[in-house]
Amino acid sequence: DFMDYKDIKLTKDGAVATITIDRPEVLNAIRDNTMYEIQDALNGIAQDDAIRVVVLTGAGDKAFVAGGDISIMAKGAGYLDVIHGLPAGQQITWNIEHFQKPVVARLNGLALGGGTELALACDIRVAADTVMMGVPEINLGIIPGYGGTQRLPRIVGVGMAKKMVLTGEHISAQEAYRIGLVDVLVPKAELDDAMAKLCKRLASKSPIALAMGKEAINMGVQADLRTGLSIEARCFSLCFGSQDRVEGMNAFLEKRKPAFTGK
């Protein structure tokens, strides 16, 4: 039921859909087509109520996404071409960030440049302890262009973001965890167990409450506190009017597990 992808694989297992960037010959480097295919996969997942959680990862164990495809970028383009082309990719990172279902980054290897930027667009970042991250674009005479200069300071702070963007240095998974760029850090051998546990937990929640929790944080973090509280009040009210809220509260009072339907 999905188009024949060249750059990604889309798989489903129960309530979890996994989008795997699958260009191992270039360490899963992304090009425009990769981004369009990710978007297409998300469009399909959005229509499938059985899917509660999305995982974004890379094929193999060397790389999540090693960056943008430099062999393509090296051909160059004029200012106008770039300023008209780049927002399409930026929009897709926005769409990942604002997707109605939780998106978990499974960082299985190198996540550099566009790889770190894709991870930043996800809700929760889970990393194997062997992962290296960073935004080395500065070494190519450019800067991050898929939201790296904007999401990084919002997550790790301005000083650390400048250090990473201006030096282009790689950081270890341990350092990424320390600065809050990675949310869950596990030994490589335990990555799949940790992902399964987290996805199962997320899949058991109300899809409405998940979407609203995500929306309230995403929109509120870009607003002043008063506006943010108003956003929260609306998102809370939407949850409160749902059948899932009734089910959740009744289940609590009846000391049983809730069965949420997303209604």
VEXMAR-953196 format. One record per residue (C-alpha): residue in one letter; x, y, z. Coordinates in steps of 0.02 Angstrom, whole numbers, plus 50000, padded with zeros to 5 digits. Layout:
REM VEXMAR-953196
residu | east | north | up
A | X | Y | Z;
...
END
This chain:
REM VEXMAR-953196
residu | east | north | up
D | 50000 | 50000 | 50000;
F | 50153 | 50113 | 49991;
M | 50254 | 50175 | 49845;
D | 50411 | 50081 | 49799;
Y | 50545 | 50173 | 49898;
K | 50725 | 50191 | 49841;
D | 50801 | 50273 | 49996;
I | 50698 | 50208 | 50142;
K | 50613 | 50051 | 50205;
L | 50444 | 50059 | 50291;
T | 50398 | 49915 | 50407;
K | 50257 | 49889 | 50531;
D | 50255 | 49783 | 50686;
G | 50095 | 49793 | 50788;
A | 50068 | 49974 | 50840;
V | 50242 | 50029 | 50784;
A | 50292 | 50088 | 50610;
T | 50478 | 50100 | 50573;
I | 50552 | 50212 | 50440;
T | 50730 | 50153 | 50403;
I | 50843 | 50264 | 50299;
D | 50922 | 50133 | 50188;
R | 51071 | 50197 | 50086;
P | 51210 | 50097 | 50168;
E | 51329 | 50127 | 50024;
V | 51339 | 50312 | 50076;
L | 51314 | 50280 | 50264;
N | 51129 | 50324 | 50244;
A | 51167 | 50501 | 50185;
I | 51008 | 50596 | 50143;
R | 50964 | 50681 | 49980;
D | 50804 | 50773 | 49928;
N | 50723 | 50610 | 49875;
T | 50756 | 50533 | 50047;
M | 50661 | 50675 | 50129;
Y | 50515 | 50661 | 50006;
E | 50504 | 50474 | 50040;
I | 50504 | 50502 | 50230;
Q | 50361 | 50625 | 50203;
D | 50266 | 50501 | 50095;
A | 50286 | 50365 | 50228;
L | 50221 | 50485 | 50362;
N | 50070 | 50527 | 50253;
G | 50025 | 50343 | 50248;
I | 50057 | 50316 | 50434;
A | 49945 | 50465 | 50475;
Q | 49797 | 50373 | 50394;
D | 49828 | 50211 | 50489;
D | 49743 | 50213 | 50660;
A | 49826 | 50048 | 50708;
I | 49995 | 50135 | 50710;
R | 50024 | 50226 | 50875;
V | 50212 | 50259 | 50870;
V | 50339 | 50296 | 50733;
V | 50524 | 50249 | 50741;
L | 50652 | 50335 | 50631;
T | 50818 | 50244 | 50611;
G | 50959 | 50199 | 50492;
A | 51001 | 50035 | 50408;
G | 51146 | 49932 | 50475;
D | 51245 | 49973 | 50630;
K | 51373 | 50098 | 50564;
A | 51261 | 50247 | 50534;
F | 51094 | 50325 | 50576;
V | 51122 | 50461 | 50446;
A | 51301 | 50516 | 50411;
G | 51241 | 50683 | 50341;
G | 51184 | 50759 | 50178;
D | 51246 | 50683 | 50016;
I | 51399 | 50791 | 49984;
S | 51429 | 50719 | 49811;
I | 51265 | 50802 | 49761;
M | 51293 | 50964 | 49858;
A | 51469 | 50985 | 49789;
K | 51394 | 51016 | 49616;
G | 51337 | 51181 | 49687;
A | 51186 | 51291 | 49657;
G | 51152 | 51477 | 49650;
Y | 51082 | 51575 | 49798;
L | 50907 | 51581 | 49724;
D | 50902 | 51394 | 49689;
V | 50952 | 51356 | 49868;
I | 50837 | 51482 | 49953;
H | 50691 | 51410 | 49854;
G | 50742 | 51228 | 49875;
L | 50797 | 51217 | 50056;
P | 50630 | 51261 | 50139;
A | 50555 | 51101 | 50066;
G | 50675 | 50997 | 50171;
Q | 50652 | 51112 | 50320;
Q | 50464 | 51089 | 50303;
I | 50483 | 50900 | 50313;
T | 50583 | 50914 | 50475;
W | 50442 | 51025 | 50539;
N | 50315 | 50893 | 50486;
I | 50411 | 50757 | 50579;
E | 50416 | 50867 | 50735;
H | 50230 | 50906 | 50724;
F | 50172 | 50734 | 50668;
Q | 50018 | 50685 | 50769;
K | 50097 | 50524 | 50833;
P | 50257 | 50513 | 50936;
V | 50414 | 50494 | 50831;
V | 50562 | 50410 | 50917;
A | 50738 | 50422 | 50845;
R | 50832 | 50258 | 50859;
L | 51012 | 50314 | 50847;
N | 51107 | 50159 | 50795;
G | 51267 | 50240 | 50728;
L | 51341 | 50401 | 50658;
A | 51217 | 50546 | 50664;
L | 51306 | 50692 | 50584;
G | 51242 | 50850 | 50501;
G | 51072 | 50808 | 50429;
G | 51074 | 50654 | 50541;
T | 51082 | 50757 | 50700;
E | 50953 | 50875 | 50623;
L | 50831 | 50732 | 50586;
A | 50856 | 50667 | 50763;
L | 50819 | 50842 | 50831;
A | 50651 | 50841 | 50741;
C | 50599 | 50681 | 50831;
D | 50513 | 50683 | 51001;
I | 50629 | 50568 | 51097;
R | 50807 | 50519 | 51050;
V | 50869 | 50347 | 51103;
A | 51053 | 50312 | 51069;
A | 51171 | 50165 | 51074;
D | 51326 | 50209 | 51176;
T | 51436 | 50194 | 51019;
V | 51349 | 50336 | 50926;
M | 51439 | 50494 | 50871;
M | 51339 | 50653 | 50840;
G | 51379 | 50827 | 50777;
V | 51348 | 50962 | 50648;
P | 51511 | 50969 | 50547;
E | 51440 | 51077 | 50406;
I | 51558 | 51219 | 50455;
N | 51702 | 51112 | 50388;
L | 51621 | 51117 | 50216;
G | 51602 | 51305 | 50218;
I | 51416 | 51299 | 50257;
I | 51303 | 51288 | 50410;
P | 51162 | 51167 | 50457;
G | 51008 | 51198 | 50348;
Y | 50877 | 51074 | 50410;
G | 50843 | 51163 | 50574;
G | 51008 | 51128 | 50662;
T | 51043 | 51309 | 50706;
Q | 50866 | 51327 | 50775;
R | 50825 | 51164 | 50864;
L | 50998 | 51135 | 50939;
P | 50998 | 51294 | 51047;
R | 50819 | 51258 | 51100;
I | 50872 | 51086 | 51163;
V | 51052 | 51106 | 51224;
G | 51063 | 51294 | 51254;
V | 51140 | 51435 | 51153;
G | 51321 | 51416 | 51210;
M | 51332 | 51230 | 51178;
A | 51241 | 51249 | 51010;
K | 51368 | 51381 | 50956;
K | 51511 | 51271 | 51011;
M | 51444 | 51126 | 50907;
V | 51395 | 51229 | 50754;
L | 51552 | 51337 | 50750;
T | 51682 | 51201 | 50786;
G | 51594 | 51063 | 50690;
E | 51665 | 50937 | 50814;
H | 51595 | 50763 | 50838;
I | 51531 | 50721 | 51011;
S | 51511 | 50550 | 51092;
A | 51344 | 50475 | 51140;
Q | 51392 | 50502 | 51322;
E | 51423 | 50689 | 51293;
A | 51262 | 50701 | 51190;
Y | 51169 | 50624 | 51337;
R | 51253 | 50741 | 51461;
I | 51200 | 50897 | 51366;
G | 51022 | 50834 | 51338;
L | 51038 | 50802 | 51151;
V | 51004 | 50617 | 51184;
D | 50864 | 50568 | 51304;
V | 50898 | 50383 | 51328;
L | 51074 | 50308 | 51321;
V | 51097 | 50118 | 51318;
P | 51235 | 49993 | 51279;
K | 51227 | 49950 | 51094;
A | 51172 | 49771 | 51131;
E | 51020 | 49837 | 51225;
L | 50960 | 49964 | 51096;
D | 50819 | 49857 | 51026;
D | 50756 | 49807 | 51199;
A | 50754 | 49989 | 51256;
M | 50662 | 50040 | 51097;
A | 50533 | 49901 | 51115;
K | 50500 | 49949 | 51295;
L | 50481 | 50134 | 51257;
C | 50371 | 50105 | 51103;
K | 50259 | 49983 | 51198;
R | 50238 | 50111 | 51335;
L | 50195 | 50251 | 51213;
A | 50077 | 50139 | 51113;
S | 49977 | 50103 | 51271;
K | 49930 | 50287 | 51296;
S | 49783 | 50384 | 51225;
P | 49826 | 50441 | 51048;
I | 49730 | 50602 | 51083;
A | 49828 | 50639 | 51242;
L | 49993 | 50597 | 51154;
A | 49953 | 50717 | 51011;
M | 49898 | 50853 | 51131;
G | 50048 | 50834 | 51247;
K | 50163 | 50847 | 51097;
E | 50069 | 50996 | 51025;
A | 50067 | 51091 | 51191;
I | 50256 | 51072 | 51211;
N | 50300 | 51106 | 51028;
M | 50194 | 51262 | 51012;
G | 50221 | 51324 | 51190;
V | 50410 | 51319 | 51180;
Q | 50400 | 51446 | 51038;
A | 50286 | 51563 | 51135;
D | 50293 | 51670 | 51291;
L | 50230 | 51586 | 51450;
R | 50058 | 51667 | 51449;
T | 50025 | 51611 | 51270;
G | 50096 | 51440 | 51311;
L | 49976 | 51419 | 51457;
S | 49832 | 51464 | 51343;
I | 49891 | 51331 | 51218;
E | 49902 | 51205 | 51361;
A | 49725 | 51248 | 51419;
R | 49655 | 51213 | 51245;
C | 49752 | 51051 | 51226;
F | 49698 | 50995 | 51401;
S | 49516 | 51035 | 51362;
L | 49523 | 50933 | 51201;
C | 49587 | 50783 | 51300;
F | 49456 | 50810 | 51435;
G | 49314 | 50799 | 51310;
S | 49373 | 50630 | 51242;
Q | 49308 | 50453 | 51270;
D | 49489 | 50408 | 51309;
R | 49484 | 50524 | 51461;
V | 49328 | 50436 | 51525;
E | 49410 | 50266 | 51496;
G | 49573 | 50320 | 51578;
M | 49490 | 50386 | 51735;
N | 49368 | 50240 | 51751;
A | 49512 | 50117 | 51728;
F | 49607 | 50206 | 51867;
L | 49459 | 50198 | 51986;
E | 49423 | 50017 | 51941;
K | 49608 | 49973 | 51964;
R | 49628 | 49903 | 51788;
K | 49731 | 49945 | 51634;
P | 49647 | 50070 | 51517;
A | 49607 | 50022 | 51337;
F | 49622 | 50183 | 51238;
T | 49543 | 50197 | 51066;
G | 49587 | 50374 | 51011;
K | 49406 | 50429 | 51017;
END
